[in-house]
Amino acid sequence: MKTQKTILSLLVVMSTYSVGFSQSDPTSMRKVDNKEYTLGVNQATMDLKGGLITYKIIGQPRMIDSKLKRLAKEKYGVTVVFHGCCAGPRIDYDEGYLATVRAYLTKKYKADPIPELEKELGNH
């Protein structure tokens, strides 16, 4: 009986550890390429100065996303682009770019409007 409790305790600890490990942020396990991140920030800054607001989303478009693209363009002048199901080879560049666009939108609208649109569309 004592052996069964010990094994059960061990299994609980191991499963907790593996769940925590599998849910950890993969970006925390890699070194960020600051040069690439800065290149993304610089490109986004140039695009924004030129009036081009591009919101790059990693993931496959869902059924609501055609509406999301249309509403983002109509309401906020934002072009939403989907990159597919996985990050591209320049993940740090893309992160720098998106962080800059999000900061711009948050400053202009007091919040990033794209997630708000996604919530609104998801509730319909």
C-alpha positions as CSV (number, residue, x, y, z in Angstrom):
1,M,0.0,0.0,0.0
2,K,2.8,2.4,0.9
3,T,4.6,1.6,-2.4
4,Q,1.4,2.4,-4.3
5,K,1.1,5.8,-2.6
6,T,4.7,6.5,-3.3
7,I,4.3,5.6,-7.0
8,L,1.0,7.6,-7.2
9,S,2.8,10.7,-5.6
10,L,5.7,10.3,-8.0
11,L,3.3,10.1,-11.0
12,V,1.4,13.2,-9.9
13,V,4.7,15.2,-9.5
14,M,5.9,14.0,-12.9
15,S,2.7,14.8,-14.7
16,T,2.6,18.3,-13.1
17,Y,6.2,18.9,-14.2
18,S,5.5,17.7,-17.8
19,V,2.4,19.8,-18.1
20,G,4.3,22.9,-16.9
21,F,7.1,22.2,-19.3
22,S,4.8,21.6,-22.3
23,Q,3.0,24.9,-21.6
24,S,6.0,27.0,-21.2
25,D,6.6,29.8,-23.7
26,P,9.0,28.5,-26.4
27,T,10.4,32.0,-27.0
28,S,11.8,31.9,-23.4
29,M,13.9,28.9,-24.4
30,R,15.7,30.6,-27.2
31,K,17.9,33.7,-27.5
32,V,16.3,36.7,-29.1
33,D,18.2,38.1,-32.1
34,N,18.2,41.8,-31.2
35,K,19.5,42.8,-34.6
36,E,16.5,41.1,-36.3
37,Y,14.1,42.5,-33.8
38,T,15.4,46.0,-34.4
39,L,15.2,45.5,-38.2
40,G,11.5,44.6,-37.6
41,V,10.9,47.7,-35.5
42,N,12.6,50.0,-38.0
43,Q,10.6,48.6,-41.0
44,A,7.3,48.9,-39.1
45,T,8.3,52.5,-38.1
46,M,9.0,53.3,-41.8
47,D,5.7,51.6,-42.9
48,L,3.7,53.5,-40.3
49,K,5.3,56.9,-41.3
50,G,4.2,56.0,-44.9
51,G,0.6,55.3,-43.8
52,L,0.9,51.5,-44.1
53,I,-0.5,49.7,-41.1
54,T,0.1,46.0,-41.4
55,Y,-0.9,43.6,-38.6
56,K,0.8,40.3,-39.2
57,I,-0.9,37.3,-37.5
58,I,0.7,33.8,-37.2
59,G,-1.9,31.1,-37.8
60,Q,-4.3,29.8,-40.3
61,P,-7.2,32.1,-41.1
62,R,-10.5,31.0,-39.4
63,M,-14.0,31.5,-40.8
64,I,-14.4,34.9,-39.1
65,D,-11.1,36.2,-40.3
66,S,-12.3,37.4,-43.7
67,K,-14.7,39.6,-41.7
68,L,-11.8,40.6,-39.4
69,K,-9.7,41.7,-42.3
70,R,-12.6,43.7,-43.8
71,L,-13.5,45.4,-40.5
72,A,-9.9,46.1,-39.5
73,K,-9.4,47.9,-42.9
74,E,-12.8,49.8,-42.7
75,K,-12.6,50.9,-39.1
76,Y,-8.9,51.4,-38.5
77,G,-7.1,51.3,-41.8
78,V,-5.3,48.2,-40.8
79,T,-4.3,45.5,-43.3
80,V,-4.4,42.1,-41.5
81,V,-2.1,39.5,-43.0
82,F,-2.0,35.8,-42.0
83,H,1.4,34.1,-42.1
84,G,0.2,30.5,-41.8
85,C,0.3,28.0,-39.0
86,C,3.9,28.5,-37.9
87,A,6.3,31.4,-37.4
88,G,8.6,32.3,-40.3
89,P,12.3,32.1,-40.3
90,R,12.6,35.7,-39.1
91,I,10.5,35.4,-35.9
92,D,12.4,38.1,-34.1
93,Y,11.9,40.5,-37.0
94,D,8.2,39.7,-37.0
95,E,7.9,40.2,-33.3
96,G,9.6,43.6,-33.5
97,Y,7.4,44.6,-36.4
98,L,4.2,43.5,-34.6
99,A,5.2,45.1,-31.3
100,T,5.7,48.4,-33.0
101,V,2.4,48.2,-34.8
102,R,0.6,47.2,-31.6
103,A,2.2,50.1,-29.7
104,Y,1.1,52.5,-32.4
105,L,-2.5,51.2,-32.4
106,T,-2.6,51.3,-28.6
107,K,-1.4,54.9,-28.5
108,K,-3.9,55.9,-31.2
109,Y,-7.0,54.0,-30.0
110,K,-6.1,53.5,-26.2
111,A,-6.1,49.7,-26.9
112,D,-5.1,47.3,-29.7
113,P,-8.3,47.1,-31.7
114,I,-7.6,43.9,-33.5
115,P,-8.0,41.5,-30.5
116,E,-11.2,43.5,-29.7
117,L,-12.5,42.9,-33.2
118,E,-11.6,39.2,-32.9
119,K,-13.6,39.0,-29.6
120,E,-16.6,40.8,-31.1
121,L,-16.6,38.5,-34.2
122,G,-16.2,35.4,-32.0
123,N,-19.3,36.3,-30.0
124,H,-21.5,36.4,-33.1
